[in-house]
Amino acid sequence: MPENGRRSPVSITRRTVLIGLGATALTGAGTGAYAVGVEPMRLTVTRYRLRPTAPWPSGLRLRIVALADIHACEPWMSLARIEGIVAAANALRGDVIVLLGDYVSGMRLVTRYVDAAEWAPVLGRLSAPLGTHAILGNHDWWEDKTAQARGTGPTIAGEALKRAGIRVLENDAVPLAIGGHTVWLAGLGDQLAFLPGRKRHGHPRIGIDDLPGTLAKIPDGAPAILMAHEPDIFPQVPPRIALTLSGHTHGGQVRLFGRSPVVPSRYGNRFAYGHVREQTDLIVSGGLGNSIAPVRLGVPPEIVVVDLGDAGSAAAEHAFFA
């Protein structure tokens, strides 16, 4: 049985993703076998060296290690695999570690759900000088039947993270002191927290995100980083934010020739994956787990490392662990 209070995984807003992934991955038997049995179980480290367009203190360098979309379940994301990811993340020696949401499984094709009481203490072993900070994703809300019914938190996932010693930011910001400077880290509430079609309890929309309220907690002119599970908020992020970090899309889970056939974003491939520079900078992680179907092709599971303030290229560099 899944953890008490959690609904069975749903596919309401991403049903077309499953169709698109299945059609692409099963074009040939060999490709399909690789997309289901091999690539979803790999692990890469993707590095970005980025000098922000937003104001940033001269000489200040900050290494961010980001984990997104773990989606704990067996056999695809077992507790042992999460332990390995935590060990790999710690070895990257980040100044700060950020968790970008969706710890809960989003699939029915599982042999067992890994409950928050199991995965959260493992994530609690993440270690960085400036700590580990988290936001929640849509599945952390959607699969929590109790939170859905009352139309508000707390969520099972969020409370488990807090018990594990991880700070959960929901429309909030905290200062990080490094190199004689203060960098603000902000976390946005999820933009899809409530299941579509269930706008109850007076909610005019399905999200609990409050971007203006979140950014109001950051002093004017201070360097700042924003965590937002879904990248669709990015056009509203002001240029004063040095970097926005997102997950959610999984890079489409199938990515061919630099494009994904189906992306769970109203902007399509614009914010599907990787580094985007518009009014400011956005990096979208391809994530670690799977949603809807255990299929990945051309976008292997990844840990993201961002060396912010570095004068190097923003082009991604990939290193395969397994």
HELIX and SHEET records of a PDB file:
HELIX    1   1 ARG A   15  ALA A   25  1                                  11    
HELIX    2   2 ALA A   29  GLY A   37  1                                   9    
HELIX    3   3 GLU A   39  MET A   41  5                                   3    
HELIX    4   4 LEU A   79  ALA A   91  1                                  13    
HELIX    5   5 ALA A  116  LEU A  123  1                                   8    
HELIX    6   6 ASN A  138  TRP A  142  1                                   5    
HELIX    7   7 LYS A  145  ARG A  150  1                                   6    
HELIX    8   8 ILE A  156  ARG A  163  1                                   8    
HELIX    9   9 LEU A  211  LEU A  215  1                                   5    
HELIX   10  10 PRO A  231  GLN A  236  5                                   6    
HELIX   11  11 HIS A  250  GLY A  252  5                                   3    
HELIX   12  12 GLY A  268  PHE A  271  5                                   4    
SHEET    1   A 7 ARG A 167  VAL A 168  0                                        
SHEET    2   A 7 THR A 132  ALA A 134  1                                        
SHEET    3   A 7 VAL A  96  LEU A  99  1                                        
SHEET    4   A 7 LEU A  62  LEU A  67  1                                        
SHEET    5   A 7 GLU A 302  LEU A 308 -1                                        
SHEET    6   A 7 THR A  44  LEU A  50  1                                        
SHEET    7   A 7 GLU A 317  PHE A 320 -1                                        
SHEET    1   B 2 CYS A  73  GLU A  74  0                                        
SHEET    2   B 2 ARG A 112  TYR A 113 -1                                        
SHEET    1   C 6 ASP A 172  ILE A 178  0                                        
SHEET    2   C 6 HIS A 181  GLY A 187 -1                                        
SHEET    3   C 6 ALA A 224  MET A 227  1                                        
SHEET    4   C 6 LEU A 243  SER A 246  1                                        
SHEET    5   C 6 ASP A 281  VAL A 284  1                                        
SHEET    6   C 6 GLY A 274  ARG A 277 -1                                        
END                                                                             
